[in-house]
C-alpha cells in the first residue's frame, strides 16, 4: 500500500492545521497553518518543516484563517514551487491576511529585539515578512466550488462550501495510485447552520476517509435564531453602557467583525441599544470588509453588510494615530479590534489601557484557545501580563457564543451522518482533548462500522481500502501530545509572577515583605543547588 497521510498540525490541538497526503507519484499538503496558543506551540512556527517543502507538488487551502493558511509564505520561502489551490474568495482574503500576518510578525519581532538588546539576548528574525507573503501570493490558483481539477499526478480536487467563512471549503480529494482508488474528504472548519453571512455547509456522501474538525466536539448549544442572537448581543451592550465606559470586543478581523457590525448597526437603528460610535480598529478588518463588500451579492445578508459598512456611527481607524485617538473619547463607545484571541494586534493595547477600569467591558465572541490571553481572561484571571507588564483585571469579562464560526457537537454529528457511509476511517483533528474525546464517542455511536482515529502530532497512517494502519517509522512528535492544547511553563511563570506580586501587596509592612522575599530566595537557591 502506497498512500499515506501524516498529521503535521491541529492534531491534539486546535491550531496549525497541516496534513500531508503522499502517493507513489505525488505529495500534497492540505492547509499550512500557523500555530497559536501557548509559547510551546507557537515555537513550532520557527522550526523547520518536518518534511522537505521542495518535494510538495501542491497545497490545498480550505480557507483563509491564519491557523490554516499562516505558514504558506514560510513554505514558499523554504522552496515550495507548486500551486496553492483555493476558492476565489479565499485567495482574495489571503491577499490581505498573509501580508498583514507578516507585518505583525515584523513589528512584534522588532519590539522583542529591543527588549532582547536591553537584556543582552540575541536578536531573532520573523517567521516571514510582509514581502515574503506578497511573493507567496503569486502561487495561488482559484478554483470554483464543484469543479473537479487534477492538482498533481493521480490526485483530483473538488471544493464544497463549508459554511464557515467567506470562501471556506471542505476539500474532496480523489486519489488514484496504481490499482488503488480512494475518496478522502477534509472537512476544513465546518460552520453552523443559519450563520449570518454564510450558507449551510455541504459535502459529498460515500467516502473512504474523512478528516473532520472537532473544535466544539464536546459542546451542544441551542442554535439561536437571528432575533435571539441580536437580543443577546443587545443585552450585553446595554449592560456595558457607562458614561465614560467602553465595550471592547476582541474580534477576528475576517467575518466575525463584519457579522457583529451588521447586528450592532441594526440594533442601533431599531433603538434596541443606544447609538454610540463603533470603531473598527483593525487595518486587516478594514481591508477584509472591502473584500466582503465585493462578494456581497454571493453572501446571505450581503445587502445588510453593505449598509452597515457605510453607517454614520461606524468609524474605521486605519492609522496608528487614529487608533491612539480612541483613548481620548470621553463618552461610551464600542471598539472591535483584533486579534480575536487577544494574542496580537491592537486589542492588546486597548486591554492594557482599559482592563484595570471598572467601566470597561470585554466581550469575547469567539473560541479562545488554551494558553491565549483571551482564554486566560475568560477563565477569570484577576491579573494578567501584557507586553511584559502586569495589569489588574477590574473590567467585566463576558463571553458570547452565538457568533461562533464552528458547528457544535450536534452540528458536527449531523454533518458526519450526511457523509456516510465512511468506509475505512474517520480522523478527528482541530480540537482540544475533551472536544476530541467527546466527538469520538459520538462518532463511534453514530458510525459503528467506521474506525475512529484521534492522531497525535506528526503521526502518519497508511491508507488502505478497508482500514488505516499507523506508519511503522513515524518520527517522534515535535511536541509531546500531553503538552499540546495545554498551558505550558511560560504560562505557569507568568502566573507565578502575578501571584508573587499579589502576595507582596498583601503583606502588612516592609518587614513582612522582606520575609517573603527571603523565603522565595531560599526556595530558589535550594532548587538550583
Backbone torsions as a table, in degrees:
resi	resn	phi	psi	omega
1	UNK	NA	135.5	-169.6
2	UNK	-122.2	1.7	-179.1
3	UNK	-99.7	126.2	-178.2
4	UNK	-133.3	156.4	179.8
5	UNK	-135.4	127.1	-178.5
6	UNK	-123.8	139.3	-172.4
7	UNK	-104.7	101.8	-175.0
8	UNK	-98.6	5.4	177.8
9	UNK	-173.2	166.6	-177.0
10	UNK	51.6	34.9	178.7
11	UNK	-115.6	106.7	-173.4
12	UNK	80.5	6.7	179.6
13	UNK	-155.8	177.7	-172.7
14	UNK	-94.3	-30.5	-168.6
15	UNK	-107.2	173.7	176.6
16	UNK	78.4	28.2	-175.2
17	UNK	-51.8	126.8	177.5
18	UNK	-169.1	120.6	-177.3
19	UNK	-131.4	129.0	-176.7
20	UNK	-105.8	120.3	178.1
21	UNK	-107.1	127.8	-172.6
22	UNK	-132.1	136.4	172.4
23	UNK	-124.4	-176.6	178.2
24	UNK	-71.2	-12.9	-176.1
25	UNK	-116.6	-15.2	-173.3
26	UNK	-157.2	159.5	173.4
27	UNK	-134.4	130.0	175.9
28	UNK	-131.2	159.7	171.2
29	UNK	-111.7	143.3	166.8
30	UNK	-109.8	110.1	-176.6
31	UNK	69.7	154.9	-180.0
32	UNK	-152.5	75.9	-167.1
33	UNK	-97.5	159.2	177.9
34	UNK	-80.8	137.7	174.1
35	UNK	-79.9	136.6	178.0
36	UNK	-129.9	171.2	179.4
37	UNK	111.1	-131.1	-178.9
38	UNK	-69.4	160.9	178.7
39	UNK	-64.5	-29.1	176.1
40	UNK	-59.8	-43.1	178.9
41	UNK	-73.2	-43.5	-178.6
42	UNK	-63.7	-25.8	179.1
43	UNK	-63.8	-24.2	177.7
44	UNK	-61.2	-28.2	-179.9
45	UNK	-62.4	-25.4	-176.0
46	UNK	-91.0	-14.8	-179.0
47	UNK	-78.9	165.1	172.3
48	UNK	-64.8	151.9	173.0
49	UNK	-61.8	148.6	178.5
50	UNK	-80.8	23.7	176.3
51	UNK	-154.5	167.9	179.6
52	UNK	-87.3	111.1	-178.1
53	UNK	-58.9	-26.4	-178.6
54	UNK	-69.9	-15.3	-179.3
55	UNK	-92.7	-3.3	-178.5
56	UNK	-84.3	125.7	-176.7
57	UNK	-84.0	-31.3	-177.2
58	UNK	-158.2	155.5	175.4
59	UNK	-123.9	130.2	175.6
60	UNK	-104.0	125.7	-177.3
61	UNK	-111.8	116.6	-177.2
62	UNK	-75.3	-33.1	174.4
63	UNK	-167.9	177.9	-166.6
64	UNK	-91.6	-6.3	179.2
65	UNK	-55.6	143.7	-169.7
66	UNK	-64.0	-29.2	178.4
67	UNK	-73.5	-3.1	173.6
68	UNK	-116.3	-24.1	-174.6
69	UNK	-120.1	-9.1	-164.2
70	UNK	-67.0	-14.8	177.5
71	UNK	-105.3	10.6	177.2
72	UNK	-59.1	-45.8	178.5
73	UNK	-61.1	-36.9	177.0
74	UNK	-64.8	-39.5	179.4
75	UNK	-61.7	-45.5	179.0
76	UNK	-65.1	-42.7	179.8
77	UNK	-61.6	-30.5	-178.4
78	UNK	-85.6	0.8	172.7
79	UNK	120.9	-1.9	177.0
80	UNK	-63.7	128.5	-176.2
81	UNK	-124.0	11.4	179.7
82	UNK	-86.4	-168.5	178.9
83	UNK	-96.7	148.7	173.6
84	UNK	-101.8	111.5	-175.5
85	UNK	-93.9	124.0	-176.7
86	UNK	-152.7	163.2	172.3
87	UNK	-69.2	164.2	-178.4
88	UNK	-61.8	-42.4	-179.4
89	UNK	-66.8	-37.2	176.4
90	UNK	-63.3	-43.0	177.8
91	UNK	-61.9	-39.6	178.4
92	UNK	-63.2	-45.5	179.8
93	UNK	-67.1	-40.4	178.5
94	UNK	-61.1	-30.5	-178.2
95	UNK	-65.9	-19.6	174.5
96	UNK	-106.3	-32.9	-174.3
97	UNK	-73.9	-40.1	-176.9
98	UNK	-70.8	-45.4	173.6
99	UNK	-60.1	-36.9	177.2
100	UNK	-63.0	-41.9	177.5
101	UNK	-60.6	-43.3	177.7
102	UNK	-62.9	-40.7	179.5
103	UNK	-65.4	-40.4	177.9
104	UNK	-62.6	-43.6	179.6
105	UNK	-62.9	-41.7	177.9
106	UNK	-61.1	-43.6	-178.4
107	UNK	-66.6	-43.4	-177.8
108	UNK	-68.9	-37.1	178.0
109	UNK	-68.3	-37.6	177.3
110	UNK	-61.6	-42.7	178.0
111	UNK	-64.9	-43.7	178.7
112	UNK	-62.5	-40.3	-178.4
113	UNK	-68.0	-30.0	174.0
114	UNK	-64.3	-42.5	177.3
115	UNK	-67.5	-40.3	179.6
116	UNK	-62.2	-39.0	179.2
117	UNK	-63.2	-40.4	178.9
118	UNK	-65.5	-30.8	-176.9
119	UNK	-95.0	1.9	-179.3
120	UNK	73.6	24.0	-179.6
121	UNK	-99.1	155.2	-178.8
122	UNK	-68.9	153.6	177.6
123	UNK	-73.8	153.3	175.9
124	UNK	-118.0	163.5	179.0
125	UNK	-115.0	150.5	178.6
126	UNK	-67.4	156.3	177.8
127	UNK	-57.5	-42.6	171.9
128	UNK	-161.2	166.6	-178.1
129	UNK	-106.8	172.4	175.9
130	UNK	-60.9	-37.9	177.9
131	UNK	-64.8	-39.1	176.4
132	UNK	-59.6	-40.9	-179.2
133	UNK	-66.1	-43.2	178.2
134	UNK	-60.7	-41.4	177.9
135	UNK	-60.9	-38.5	-177.8
136	UNK	-68.1	-27.0	-177.2
137	UNK	-62.8	-22.8	178.5
138	UNK	-65.7	-16.3	-178.0
139	UNK	-87.0	-6.9	-175.1
140	UNK	-75.8	143.1	177.3
141	UNK	-134.7	118.3	-175.3
142	UNK	-81.2	142.8	-178.9
143	UNK	-139.9	135.0	-179.0
144	UNK	-77.4	153.2	170.3
145	UNK	-56.3	139.3	174.4
146	UNK	89.0	-21.1	178.7
147	UNK	-74.2	137.6	177.0
148	UNK	-104.2	115.6	-171.7
149	UNK	-128.2	134.9	174.1
150	UNK	-77.2	124.0	-176.8
151	UNK	-110.3	-13.5	176.9
152	UNK	-161.3	161.5	-179.0
153	UNK	-53.9	119.1	177.9
154	UNK	78.3	9.4	-178.5
155	UNK	-129.7	120.6	178.6
156	UNK	-117.4	150.0	-173.2
157	UNK	-127.7	137.6	171.3
158	UNK	-135.6	133.7	178.6
159	UNK	-95.6	142.1	173.0
160	UNK	-124.3	143.1	-179.2
161	UNK	-64.2	123.5	-179.3
162	UNK	-93.2	-8.5	175.2
163	UNK	66.6	22.1	-174.5
164	UNK	-102.4	-38.0	-171.0
165	UNK	-159.7	155.8	174.1
166	UNK	-50.3	119.8	179.3
167	UNK	84.7	-3.2	-175.6
168	UNK	-66.9	149.8	-173.9
169	UNK	-146.6	149.1	159.9
170	UNK	-92.3	141.9	-173.6
171	UNK	-108.7	110.8	174.1
172	UNK	-88.3	122.0	-176.9
173	UNK	-121.6	121.6	179.7
174	UNK	-103.9	122.4	-172.7
175	UNK	-114.7	132.1	171.8
176	UNK	-125.0	122.0	-179.5
177	UNK	-142.9	99.7	-173.6
178	UNK	64.3	-124.3	179.0
179	UNK	-87.7	-2.1	-176.5
180	UNK	-89.2	140.1	175.9
181	UNK	-135.2	123.9	178.6
182	UNK	-134.3	143.4	172.3
183	UNK	-113.7	118.6	-175.3
184	UNK	-123.4	134.3	177.9
185	UNK	-118.3	123.2	173.2
186	UNK	-99.4	118.1	-171.3
187	UNK	-65.4	-27.9	-162.8
188	UNK	62.6	-150.8	174.6
189	UNK	-98.0	127.4	-176.4
190	UNK	-94.5	126.4	179.3
191	UNK	-82.9	161.3	175.6
192	UNK	-77.0	160.8	172.2
193	UNK	-67.0	152.2	174.9
194	UNK	63.4	34.4	175.3
195	UNK	-73.1	143.3	-170.4
196	UNK	-55.4	-49.1	-173.2
197	UNK	-109.9	13.3	-177.7
198	UNK	-134.8	152.0	171.4
199	UNK	-76.7	164.4	179.1
200	UNK	-67.6	150.2	-177.7
201	UNK	-66.3	150.8	-179.9
202	UNK	-128.1	176.3	177.0
203	UNK	170.5	165.2	179.9
204	UNK	-84.5	165.7	174.0
205	UNK	-107.9	162.3	170.4
206	UNK	70.3	77.1	-175.0
207	UNK	-125.5	160.0	173.9
208	UNK	-82.3	-45.1	-178.6
209	UNK	-136.9	146.9	172.2
210	UNK	-129.8	133.4	171.9
211	UNK	-108.6	112.3	-169.1
212	UNK	-120.3	136.6	175.7
213	UNK	-70.3	155.7	-176.9
214	UNK	-139.5	32.6	-173.6
215	UNK	-51.8	-47.7	179.3
216	UNK	-113.3	40.9	-175.5
217	UNK	-65.7	-14.5	178.3
218	UNK	-116.5	16.6	-174.1
219	UNK	-125.1	128.1	173.1
220	UNK	-115.0	131.7	178.0
221	UNK	-135.6	148.3	179.5
222	UNK	-72.0	120.2	-178.7
223	UNK	-60.5	123.7	-178.4
224	UNK	-80.6	143.7	169.0
225	UNK	-75.2	170.0	177.7
226	UNK	-59.4	-39.1	179.9
227	UNK	-66.8	-41.3	178.8
228	UNK	-63.7	-43.1	-178.4
229	UNK	-60.5	-47.5	-178.8
230	UNK	-67.6	-35.6	179.4
231	UNK	-64.4	-40.5	179.8
232	UNK	-69.3	-38.6	175.6
233	UNK	-64.9	-42.6	-179.6
234	UNK	-59.8	-41.8	179.6
235	UNK	-61.9	-40.8	179.1
236	UNK	-66.0	-40.0	-179.4
237	UNK	-67.0	-47.3	-179.1
238	UNK	-59.7	-38.5	179.6
239	UNK	-69.4	-26.1	-177.9
240	UNK	-82.0	-17.3	-172.6
241	UNK	-65.0	123.9	173.0
242	UNK	-137.4	152.6	-175.8
243	UNK	-52.7	-41.4	179.3
244	UNK	-120.1	25.3	-173.9
245	UNK	-89.0	177.5	178.8
246	UNK	-145.2	142.8	171.2
247	UNK	-104.0	109.1	178.0
248	UNK	-94.2	126.5	178.7
249	UNK	-120.8	100.1	173.8
250	UNK	-67.4	115.0	-169.4
251	UNK	-133.8	136.3	172.7
252	UNK	-59.2	131.2	-171.1
253	UNK	-65.7	-26.7	-173.6
254	UNK	-107.4	109.7	175.1
255	UNK	85.8	-48.1	179.5
256	UNK	-62.0	-44.6	177.8
257	UNK	-59.7	-43.6	-177.7
258	UNK	-67.7	-38.5	177.4
259	UNK	-63.1	-47.4	179.2
260	UNK	-61.9	-39.1	-179.3
261	UNK	-63.1	-44.3	178.3
262	UNK	-56.9	-46.9	-176.7
263	UNK	-71.6	-40.2	179.0
264	UNK	-61.4	-45.5	179.7
265	UNK	-64.8	-42.2	179.3
266	UNK	-61.8	-43.0	-179.9
267	UNK	-64.8	-38.8	177.2
268	UNK	-67.9	-40.9	179.3
269	UNK	-64.1	-33.2	179.9
270	UNK	-80.7	-11.7	-176.0
271	UNK	81.0	11.8	-179.6
272	UNK	-74.7	-24.5	175.2
273	UNK	-136.7	155.8	180.0
274	UNK	-62.4	145.5	174.5
275	UNK	-71.3	132.3	-178.3
276	UNK	-153.5	155.3	176.4
277	UNK	-61.6	137.7	174.8
278	UNK	-115.9	112.6	-178.8
279	UNK	-97.4	122.7	170.5
280	UNK	-93.1	93.5	-171.4
281	UNK	-100.7	64.6	-179.2
282	UNK	-157.6	111.3	177.2
283	UNK	-55.4	-36.7	179.3
284	UNK	-66.6	-43.6	179.3
285	UNK	-62.5	-36.4	178.5
286	UNK	-63.7	-46.4	179.4
287	UNK	-68.7	-37.7	179.0
288	UNK	-64.3	-37.4	178.5
289	UNK	-61.0	-37.0	176.6
290	UNK	-64.6	-39.3	176.5
291	UNK	-63.3	-44.5	177.8
292	UNK	-60.5	-39.4	177.9
293	UNK	-60.0	-39.0	-180.0
294	UNK	-68.6	-28.7	-179.4
295	UNK	-101.3	15.1	-172.4
296	UNK	-60.5	-37.1	-177.0
297	UNK	-64.0	-26.6	179.9
298	UNK	-95.3	9.8	-173.9
299	UNK	-118.4	128.7	172.2
300	UNK	-55.5	139.9	-178.2
301	UNK	62.5	22.5	-179.9
302	UNK	-62.0	-36.4	179.8
303	UNK	-65.4	-39.6	178.3
304	UNK	-64.2	-36.5	178.0
305	UNK	-65.6	-43.5	179.6
306	UNK	-60.0	-41.8	178.0
307	UNK	-64.3	-42.3	-178.3
308	UNK	-64.0	-38.0	-177.7
309	UNK	-64.3	-23.5	-179.1
310	UNK	-108.9	11.4	-178.5
311	UNK	-66.5	144.9	-174.3
312	UNK	-66.3	-24.3	-178.8
313	UNK	-84.0	-6.7	-177.1
314	UNK	-92.1	128.4	-178.3
315	UNK	-128.5	128.1	-179.2
316	UNK	-98.9	121.4	-178.4
317	UNK	-108.0	92.3	-174.8
318	UNK	-80.4	-39.9	-173.1
319	UNK	-89.9	161.6	176.9
320	UNK	-62.7	-39.5	179.9
321	UNK	-62.2	-42.7	177.5
322	UNK	-64.4	-38.9	178.3
323	UNK	-62.9	-46.2	179.0
324	UNK	-63.0	-30.9	-178.6
325	UNK	-66.0	-20.6	179.4
326	UNK	-60.2	-34.0	-178.3
327	UNK	-62.4	-17.7	-178.8
328	UNK	-89.0	-1.9	178.6
329	UNK	-70.2	126.9	-175.0
330	UNK	-97.4	-2.4	-179.1
331	UNK	-120.0	172.5	-177.2
332	UNK	-60.5	138.0	177.5
333	UNK	-153.1	167.6	-177.4
334	UNK	-120.3	134.9	179.2
335	UNK	-124.2	122.7	170.9
336	UNK	-106.2	120.0	-177.0
337	UNK	-146.2	151.4	177.0
338	UNK	-93.3	164.1	6.4
339	UNK	-91.2	163.1	-174.5
340	UNK	-65.4	-24.9	178.2
341	UNK	-103.2	10.0	176.2
342	UNK	65.3	22.7	-177.8
343	UNK	-90.3	-15.6	-177.3
344	UNK	-158.8	178.2	173.4
345	UNK	80.3	-173.5	-172.5
346	UNK	-70.5	-22.4	-179.0
347	UNK	-58.9	-30.5	-179.5
348	UNK	-65.6	-36.8	177.8
349	UNK	-68.0	-41.1	177.2
350	UNK	-64.1	-42.3	-180.0
351	UNK	-64.8	-42.2	179.2
352	UNK	-61.0	-37.2	-177.2
353	UNK	-81.1	-22.9	-168.6
354	UNK	-123.3	-15.7	-175.1
355	UNK	-59.2	-30.9	-176.7
356	UNK	-78.2	-4.6	-176.2
357	UNK	-100.1	132.7	-177.4
358	UNK	-72.7	-16.1	179.1
359	UNK	-89.0	12.7	178.3
360	UNK	-104.7	138.5	170.7
361	UNK	-120.4	132.8	174.8
362	UNK	-109.9	119.0	-178.3
363	UNK	-109.8	115.9	-178.2
364	UNK	-97.8	107.7	-173.8
365	UNK	-99.7	11.4	-176.6
366	UNK	-146.2	176.0	-179.4
367	UNK	-62.5	137.4	178.4
368	UNK	-118.2	112.1	-176.8
369	UNK	-69.6	150.2	178.1
370	UNK	-57.2	135.3	178.3
371	UNK	92.8	-11.1	179.8
372	UNK	-85.0	159.3	177.6
373	UNK	-61.2	-38.2	178.5
374	UNK	-59.8	-42.2	179.2
375	UNK	-66.9	-40.1	179.9
376	UNK	-62.6	-41.5	176.6
377	UNK	-66.6	-43.5	-179.8
378	UNK	-61.7	-31.6	-179.2
379	UNK	-81.8	1.8	170.1
380	UNK	96.2	23.0	-179.9
381	UNK	-60.6	139.8	177.7
382	UNK	-92.8	-17.5	175.3
383	UNK	-142.9	146.6	176.6
384	UNK	-138.2	164.5	173.6
385	UNK	-111.5	126.7	-179.8
386	UNK	-127.9	121.9	179.7
387	UNK	51.9	42.9	174.0
388	UNK	82.6	1.8	-178.1
389	UNK	-120.0	146.1	178.4
390	UNK	-81.1	136.0	178.4
391	UNK	-132.1	126.8	175.6
392	UNK	-76.5	141.5	-179.3
393	UNK	-100.4	104.3	173.0
394	UNK	-110.2	-13.6	179.9
395	UNK	-66.8	155.7	171.9
396	UNK	-75.4	130.1	177.6
397	UNK	-110.6	120.6	-176.4
398	UNK	-126.8	151.9	174.9
399	UNK	-121.7	149.9	-179.4
400	UNK	-143.6	110.6	-171.2
401	UNK	-99.1	11.4	-176.6
402	UNK	-80.9	-3.9	178.5
403	UNK	-108.7	16.0	-177.4
404	UNK	-58.5	139.5	175.1
405	UNK	-88.6	2.1	-176.1
406	UNK	-115.7	140.9	170.7
407	UNK	-63.7	147.2	175.1
408	UNK	-83.7	-172.8	-176.3
409	UNK	-60.1	-40.0	178.9
410	UNK	-65.3	-42.4	179.1
411	UNK	-65.1	-39.7	177.6
412	UNK	-65.1	-38.7	178.4
413	UNK	-63.5	-41.8	177.3
414	UNK	-62.8	-43.7	-179.9
415	UNK	-62.7	-44.0	179.4
416	UNK	-64.4	-42.1	180.0
417	UNK	-59.6	-35.6	179.7
418	UNK	-72.5	-12.8	178.7
419	UNK	-91.2	-12.2	-175.6
420	UNK	-63.7	152.2	-1.2
421	UNK	-76.4	143.3	171.4
422	UNK	-108.5	103.9	-162.1
423	UNK	-76.1	-38.3	-167.4
424	UNK	-116.9	-23.6	-179.8
425	UNK	173.6	148.7	175.1
426	UNK	-121.0	126.3	176.7
427	UNK	-108.0	129.3	179.4
428	UNK	-105.7	127.8	-174.9
429	UNK	-137.6	-178.1	170.0
430	UNK	57.0	50.6	178.4
431	UNK	-158.7	155.6	172.7
432	UNK	-81.0	172.3	-169.4
433	UNK	-53.7	-50.1	-177.1
434	UNK	-66.0	-38.9	179.7
435	UNK	-65.1	-42.3	178.7
436	UNK	-63.8	-44.0	179.7
437	UNK	-65.0	-40.5	-179.5
438	UNK	-63.8	-45.6	-179.7
439	UNK	-71.1	-33.8	177.5
440	UNK	-60.4	-42.5	179.1
441	UNK	-64.0	-43.0	177.9
442	UNK	-62.6	-44.1	-176.1
443	UNK	-64.8	-39.9	-180.0
444	UNK	-65.4	-34.2	176.4
445	UNK	-74.6	-37.1	-177.2
446	UNK	-75.7	-38.3	-175.9
447	UNK	-125.4	70.7	-171.1
448	UNK	-62.3	-21.5	-178.9
449	UNK	-93.9	-1.8	-177.4
450	UNK	-101.0	119.7	174.7
451	UNK	-62.7	135.8	-178.8
452	UNK	-113.5	127.4	-178.7
453	UNK	-119.8	142.5	172.7
454	UNK	-120.4	89.5	-171.6
455	UNK	-71.2	149.0	172.9
456	UNK	-86.3	165.3	178.0
457	UNK	-58.0	131.0	177.5
458	UNK	70.5	9.6	175.3
459	UNK	-74.7	143.6	179.7
460	UNK	-123.6	153.9	-179.3
461	UNK	-136.9	141.8	167.5
462	UNK	-85.1	127.3	-177.0
463	UNK	-97.1	107.0	177.1
464	UNK	-97.5	175.0	-178.3
465	UNK	-69.6	-20.7	-177.4
466	UNK	-118.1	-23.1	-178.2
467	UNK	-160.8	162.8	175.2
468	UNK	-103.2	135.9	-178.1
469	UNK	-119.3	129.3	179.6
470	UNK	-57.5	139.0	176.0
471	UNK	-63.9	132.9	-178.1
472	UNK	-67.3	-35.2	-174.4
473	UNK	-105.4	33.7	175.8
474	UNK	-63.6	133.8	179.0
475	UNK	-69.4	162.9	175.3
476	UNK	-63.2	141.5	179.3
477	UNK	-62.4	146.2	-179.8
478	UNK	-65.2	-28.0	174.7
479	UNK	-132.2	130.6	178.3
480	UNK	-57.0	142.0	-176.2
481	UNK	-54.1	-35.2	-176.7
482	UNK	-70.3	-11.3	-179.8
483	UNK	-99.4	-6.3	178.8
484	UNK	-87.1	142.5	177.7
485	UNK	68.0	20.4	-179.8
486	UNK	-132.9	162.3	171.4
487	UNK	-64.8	147.4	-179.4
488	UNK	-117.5	-171.2	-174.6
489	UNK	-67.2	-26.4	176.0
490	UNK	-63.2	-44.3	176.6
491	UNK	-63.7	-41.1	179.1
492	UNK	-62.3	-41.7	179.2
493	UNK	-64.2	-43.4	178.5
494	UNK	-60.7	-43.2	178.7
495	UNK	-63.0	-41.2	179.6
496	UNK	-62.0	-45.1	-179.9
497	UNK	-61.9	-39.2	177.8
498	UNK	-67.2	-39.7	179.4
499	UNK	-66.2	-40.0	178.0
500	UNK	-62.5	-43.4	179.4
501	UNK	-61.2	-43.2	179.5
502	UNK	-65.5	-40.0	179.3
503	UNK	-64.3	-39.6	178.5
504	UNK	-63.1	-42.9	179.4
505	UNK	-64.0	-29.6	-177.6
506	UNK	-80.2	-10.3	178.9
507	UNK	-75.6	146.7	-170.3
508	UNK	-72.7	-33.2	-174.0
509	UNK	-155.3	-178.3	-178.0
510	UNK	-61.6	-38.3	-179.2
511	UNK	-61.8	-45.1	-179.9
512	UNK	-65.8	-38.7	178.1
513	UNK	-67.1	-38.9	176.7
514	UNK	-62.6	-39.7	178.5
515	UNK	-62.3	-41.9	178.7
516	UNK	-64.0	-41.7	179.0
517	UNK	-60.9	-43.4	-179.9
518	UNK	-63.5	-39.9	178.5
519	UNK	-64.7	-41.9	178.5
520	UNK	-64.7	-40.5	179.9
521	UNK	-65.2	-41.3	178.4
522	UNK	-62.2	-42.1	178.8
523	UNK	-61.9	-40.7	179.3
524	UNK	-67.3	-41.2	179.8
525	UNK	-64.6	-39.3	177.9
526	UNK	-65.0	-36.2	-178.9
527	UNK	-69.9	-30.9	-175.4
528	UNK	-94.6	1.6	179.0
529	UNK	-72.1	NA	NA
